[in-house]
Amino acid sequence: MSAIQKVNLRKYSSFLYVVLAVITAVVLRQIGFHTEDPLDWLCQFLRSVIYIVLFTVWGISVRMRIIQPQVRRYLSGIAALTAFWVTVRTIRFVFAADPGILRYLWYLYYLPMLFIPCLAVFVALSLGRTENFRLPKWTVLLNIPTTVLLLLVLTNDFHQLVFVFPADALVWGNDYHYAIGYFLAVGWLTLCALTALVIMVCKCRIPNSRRFFVFPFIPGILAIIYGMLYILRVPWLRSIAGDVTVVFCLLFTAALEGCIQCGLIPNNTGYDGLFTVSRLGAQIADQENTVCLSSANAPELTEEQRRDAEVHPVFADRNTQIKSHPIRFGHVLWKEDITELAEAIQQIEENCSEIAERNRIRQENLEMRKKILTLQEKNWVSNLLHWETARQMDLIGRMLTQYDTETDEEKRRRLLADAAVVGAYIKRYGNLLLVSEHTKTADIQDLSRCFEESFVNLELLGVNCIHTLPSNLSLSTSDMLHVYHGFETVVEACVNDLHHVWISAKEREGRLLLFMEFVCDTDLSSFVPDKSVFSCEDGAYRFTFKLQKGGEQI
């Protein structure tokens, strides 16, 4: 037996079970007509249990078959309402006896009667949407007429706009006729049911399936015909199918199941048959490695191969590889034809051997060239540093020569301190120069470290030094070189009578203003660094540099 035949057999078996259950319930109803209590009571009770179980099982199957969460939720709600409807009907005919309670149980029929078609509309609007889809807020308005009509039925005893009872009747029973409210309720639920079916048909995207769309309409048409005959109170209808609750529940459920079976409502059934007839070359095994499902051209695998494939791909032969991936309650195995891949790998291996030799020679050449370029760059930077700091080196040379001839210890100490200040500049300027060769911008902390080292040596001369520069700020390396060079120029001019140095900065309109203030006895007006603004107040000389953050000096 083929996989498709097995799937069809299961489908027909389920349909047969439903038909047998309904026939059993009908037979029990006929038996109840011709017997007396307690057998009549037992037949009605068993019949109700059959229908409640039937609708409950259908609701459970819906939750297992339907993909879209919102559609599944609304269909489950419909199944719950059908079971509720039969339960209320059972209480009315089997357990209740008071006329007032019986009447209100009858009114309560209209809760499922009105809300099942309304939920069907919500089902139709939710089709073809994503899992996270939620109905738009305007759809809540559909609940308003449904709720109003339900309240109209439940309060019928106060206005009789739905069912009109004789004015001279002591107890309201089955002697009634229909009023405008009844026809409004029937019209609304009919409109909702037809609207749901039309929306489902319009949304369907299954090719060549229009001829099957008549199936969901058959229960709907039968429901309309039955309702009209029931309103007209045809005598033979009540004896054959007088249980309006069961009839409408079965017809509603049949219409929705027809939508599922013909594809108007997408479901996730039939995958096992599709997998079996496919040519995927795959198998599905359980946790004990027993094959549960196999495709048409799946390879014959030993249990050892299946277990090994769970850890790593297994070669069935030179050109076939078996792979595995865990799934819920087991794993799936499939074969991959790697003939072309194997040939390509062999060719690649041959090419790699040839390329590896070429790369080795090329790498040696590159390493040699890299060493040459590194030496050239070091020589160039060294020459640039020597040229940039030639004056300071010459100055240190003169200081050390003077130190050798000086006899005054205080002057000798000061000469060493002066040389240390200039030496610190040469060191830090060289570091900045190396940074500038590799990047156009750098963190302002590089400039701060230059000032800190110069300040340490200036303090040997008794100079009070402080700097307050911001952090996490980027400046051009050329700007930092220019600022530090200007600082050194001023310091060398007034180092013999320098008392205080204060360097600060503040941000303004996307720029950085860097201030250098010197308190000394030397007139510094002739030592203003390039691209700085000079000012003097109360013996303090200020040099202001306007720097662009992360860019050029302006």
Secondary structure, DSSP 8 states (H G I E B T S, - for coil): --HHHHHHHHHHHHHHHHHHHHHHHHHHHHHHHT--TTHHHHHHHHHHHHHHHHHHHHHHHHHHHB-SHHHHHHHHHHHHHHHHHHHHHHIIIII---HHHHHHHHHTTHHHHHHHHHHHHHHHHHTT--TT----GGGGGGHHHHHHHHHHHHTHHHH-SSEE--TT-SS--S--EE-HHHHHHHHHHHHHHHHHHHHHHHH---TT-GGGTHHHHHHHHHHHHHHHHHHTT-HHHHHHH--HHHHHHHHHHHHHHHHHHTTSS-B---HHHHHHHS---EEEEETT--EEEE-TT-----HHHHHHHHHS-EEEETTEEEEEEEETTEEEEEEEE-HHHHHHHHHHHHHHHHHHHHHHHHHHHHHHHHHHHHHHHHHHHHHHHHHHTHHHHHHHHHHHHHHHH---HHHHHHHHHHHHHHHHHHHHHHHHHHHHHH-SEEETHHHHHHHHHHHHHHGGGT-EEEEE--SS-EEEHHHHHHHHHHHHHHHHHHGGGEEEEEEEEEEETTEEEEEEEEEESS--TT---TT-EEEEETTEEEEEEEEETTS-B-
